[in-house]
Amino acid sequence: MRSKSIKIMEQISNYIGNHYRQHHSTPTTREIASAVGLSPASGYKYLVEMNKQGILSYENGKITNLPKIDKTQTGYFSAPLVGSIRCGDPEAEEEQVEMYISLPEAIFGKGEFYLLRAVGDSMEDKKISEGDLVLIQKQPACEIGDIVVALDENGENTLKIYSGIDKKTKKVVLKYANEAIYPGKRILVNELSIQGVAKHVIKAL
C-alpha cells in the first residue's frame, strides 16, 4: 500500500478540495472512498495515514481541517459547524466539528466564526427555533442585550441573552427569550465565560 499511497493521497486531496469548492462542505469517508475507487475500509486507512502526515485532520470519522487545501473562495469564509447548543437549561459543553460551511462575507461580515445548531425553545422571541443554525462570532466579551454562548463555572453552556449583573445577588444574569412559555425566566451564575456572540440565524428548512 505504501508504494501506491502518494498517488492515491493526491487523488483524495483533489477530490476533497473539489467537493468543498462545489458544495461548501466536506465529503464523508464513504464518498471519498467511492470517488477514488477504494473500499470504505481502505478509504478510512488512507485518511488515518493522511492525518498522521499532517495533510488533513481526520477525527472521529470526519474531516475537521484541510490545511493544505484552499477551502475558501474570494468573498467567502469557512465556518465550522460544531454541533448543537441548548436553547433551554444549560448542558455539558461538547464541541465536535461536523463539517465546514462556506458563507459569503457580503452577507455575514468578516471575523472568526463558527456555527451551532439550536436545540430547545427558549429563544423563540429572538426568532431562534430548534434546528436553526446560529452563526457565532468568537469573542470573550459582550454587551447587555447580546445573545451569547455562555459557559458557566460548572462547564455547562447555553444560548441566552446577557442581562448584566443582578444587584441583590451580584450574579451574572442570563435571560430566556420566550415569554409565552418561560415568562420572566432567567439563570443566575457566579462566573461566566463568553464563548461568543450570536450574529446571524440561518433558518432551518
C-alpha positions as CSV (number, residue, x, y, z in Angstrom):
1,M,0.0,0.0,0.0
2,R,2.8,2.4,0.8
3,S,4.2,2.3,-2.7
4,K,0.9,3.5,-4.1
5,S,-0.2,5.7,-1.3
6,I,1.2,9.0,-2.5
7,K,-0.8,9.0,-5.8
8,I,-4.0,7.9,-4.0
9,M,-3.5,10.5,-1.3
10,E,-3.2,13.2,-4.0
11,Q,-6.4,11.9,-5.6
12,I,-8.1,12.1,-2.2
13,S,-6.9,15.6,-1.6
14,N,-8.0,16.8,-5.0
15,Y,-11.4,15.2,-4.5
16,I,-11.9,16.8,-1.1
17,G,-10.9,20.2,-2.4
18,N,-13.2,20.0,-5.4
19,H,-16.1,18.7,-3.3
20,Y,-15.6,21.6,-0.9
21,R,-15.5,24.2,-3.6
22,Q,-18.7,22.8,-5.2
23,H,-20.7,22.0,-2.1
24,H,-19.1,24.2,0.7
25,S,-18.9,21.1,2.9
26,T,-16.5,18.2,3.5
27,P,-17.4,14.8,2.0
28,T,-18.0,11.7,4.0
29,T,-15.4,8.8,4.3
30,R,-17.7,6.6,2.1
31,E,-17.9,9.3,-0.6
32,I,-14.2,9.8,-0.6
33,A,-13.5,6.1,-0.9
34,S,-16.0,5.7,-3.7
35,A,-14.6,8.6,-5.6
36,V,-11.1,7.2,-5.8
37,G,-12.1,3.6,-6.2
38,L,-11.4,2.3,-2.7
39,S,-13.5,0.2,-0.3
40,P,-14.7,2.2,2.8
41,A,-12.2,0.4,5.0
42,S,-9.3,1.3,2.7
43,G,-10.5,4.8,2.4
44,Y,-10.6,5.1,6.2
45,K,-7.0,3.8,6.4
46,Y,-5.8,6.4,3.9
47,L,-7.5,9.2,5.8
48,V,-5.9,8.0,9.0
49,E,-2.5,8.0,7.3
50,M,-3.0,11.4,5.8
51,N,-4.0,12.6,9.3
52,K,-0.7,11.2,10.6
53,Q,1.3,13.0,7.9
54,G,-0.5,16.3,8.5
55,I,-2.1,16.5,5.1
56,L,-5.5,16.9,6.7
57,S,-7.1,16.5,10.1
58,Y,-9.4,13.4,10.4
59,E,-11.1,12.7,13.8
60,N,-14.0,10.5,14.8
61,G,-14.7,9.6,11.2
62,K,-14.9,13.2,10.0
63,I,-12.5,15.7,8.3
64,T,-12.1,18.6,10.6
65,N,-9.4,20.7,9.0
66,L,-7.9,20.9,5.5
67,P,-4.6,22.8,6.0
68,K,-3.3,22.0,2.5
69,I,-6.4,22.7,0.5
70,D,-7.8,26.1,-0.3
71,K,-11.1,26.0,1.5
72,T,-12.3,29.5,0.7
73,Q,-13.3,31.4,-2.3
74,T,-13.0,35.1,-2.9
75,G,-15.6,36.8,-0.8
76,Y,-16.3,33.7,1.3
77,F,-15.2,32.4,4.6
78,S,-15.3,28.9,6.1
79,A,-17.2,28.4,9.3
80,P,-17.1,25.0,11.2
81,L,-20.4,23.5,12.3
82,V,-19.5,22.3,15.8
83,G,-22.7,20.6,16.9
84,S,-25.7,21.8,18.9
85,I,-26.3,24.1,21.8
86,R,-29.3,24.1,24.1
87,C,-31.7,27.0,24.0
88,G,-33.0,26.0,27.4
89,D,-31.3,24.7,30.5
90,P,-27.5,24.5,30.3
91,E,-25.9,21.3,29.2
92,A,-22.4,20.0,29.2
93,E,-20.1,21.6,26.6
94,E,-19.3,19.2,23.8
95,E,-17.6,20.6,20.7
96,Q,-17.1,18.5,17.6
97,V,-16.7,19.7,14.1
98,E,-19.4,18.1,11.9
99,M,-18.4,19.9,8.7
100,Y,-17.3,23.2,7.3
101,I,-19.8,25.6,5.6
102,S,-18.8,28.3,3.2
103,L,-20.6,31.6,3.8
104,P,-20.5,34.9,1.9
105,E,-18.7,37.8,3.6
106,A,-21.1,40.3,1.9
107,I,-24.0,38.9,4.0
108,F,-22.3,37.7,7.2
109,G,-19.3,40.0,7.5
110,K,-15.7,39.2,8.5
111,G,-14.4,37.7,11.6
112,E,-13.7,34.4,13.4
113,F,-17.0,32.5,13.3
114,Y,-18.5,29.1,14.0
115,L,-21.9,27.6,13.6
116,L,-24.1,25.9,16.2
117,R,-27.4,24.0,15.7
118,A,-30.1,25.3,18.1
119,V,-31.9,22.9,20.4
120,G,-34.9,23.9,22.5
121,D,-37.4,26.7,22.5
122,S,-36.1,29.3,25.0
123,M,-35.1,31.8,22.2
124,E,-38.2,31.9,20.1
125,D,-38.8,35.6,20.8
126,K,-35.5,36.2,19.1
127,K,-36.5,34.2,16.1
128,I,-34.2,31.2,17.0
129,S,-36.0,27.9,16.8
130,E,-34.9,24.3,17.1
131,G,-32.9,23.2,14.2
132,D,-31.8,26.7,13.1
133,L,-28.1,27.3,12.6
134,V,-26.7,30.2,14.7
135,L,-23.6,32.0,13.5
136,I,-21.4,32.8,16.5
137,Q,-18.5,35.3,16.4
138,K,-15.8,34.3,18.7
139,Q,-15.1,36.9,21.3
140,P,-14.5,36.9,25.1
141,A,-16.7,39.9,25.9
142,C,-20.3,41.0,25.3
143,E,-22.7,43.8,26.0
144,I,-26.1,43.8,27.7
145,G,-28.7,42.5,25.3
146,D,-26.3,40.4,23.3
147,I,-27.3,36.8,22.6
148,V,-24.3,34.8,23.9
149,V,-22.9,31.3,24.1
150,A,-22.2,31.2,27.8
151,L,-20.1,28.7,29.6
152,D,-20.6,28.8,33.4
153,E,-18.3,27.7,36.3
154,N,-19.7,24.2,36.1
155,G,-18.6,23.7,32.5
156,E,-22.1,23.9,31.1
157,N,-23.1,26.0,28.1
158,T,-26.3,27.6,26.8
159,L,-27.6,30.2,24.4
160,K,-29.2,33.1,26.2
161,I,-29.4,36.9,26.5
162,Y,-26.7,38.5,28.6
163,S,-28.5,40.9,31.0
164,G,-25.8,42.2,33.2
165,I,-25.3,41.7,37.0
166,D,-28.1,41.1,39.5
167,K,-28.0,43.9,42.1
168,K,-29.0,41.7,45.0
169,T,-27.0,38.6,44.4
170,K,-24.2,40.1,42.4
171,K,-24.5,37.1,40.0
172,V,-24.5,37.2,36.2
173,V,-28.0,37.2,34.7
174,L,-28.9,35.2,31.6
175,K,-32.4,35.6,30.3
176,Y,-34.7,33.4,28.3
177,A,-36.5,34.9,25.3
178,N,-39.8,33.1,25.2
179,E,-42.3,34.9,27.3
180,A,-45.2,32.7,26.3
181,I,-43.6,29.6,27.8
182,Y,-41.0,31.0,30.2
183,P,-42.3,34.3,31.4
184,G,-39.6,36.2,33.2
185,K,-37.3,33.2,33.5
186,R,-33.6,33.7,33.9
187,I,-30.5,32.0,35.0
188,L,-28.1,33.3,37.7
189,V,-24.4,32.2,37.6
190,N,-21.5,33.1,39.8
191,E,-18.9,33.2,37.0
192,L,-19.4,33.4,33.3
193,S,-17.2,32.7,30.3
194,I,-18.4,34.0,27.0
195,Q,-17.7,31.7,24.1
196,G,-19.0,34.1,21.5
197,V,-21.9,36.3,20.5
198,A,-24.7,35.3,18.0
199,K,-24.6,37.5,14.9
200,H,-27.0,35.8,12.4
201,V,-29.5,33.0,12.3
202,I,-29.8,30.6,9.3
203,K,-33.4,29.2,9.5
204,A,-33.9,25.5,9.2
205,L,-35.8,24.4,6.1
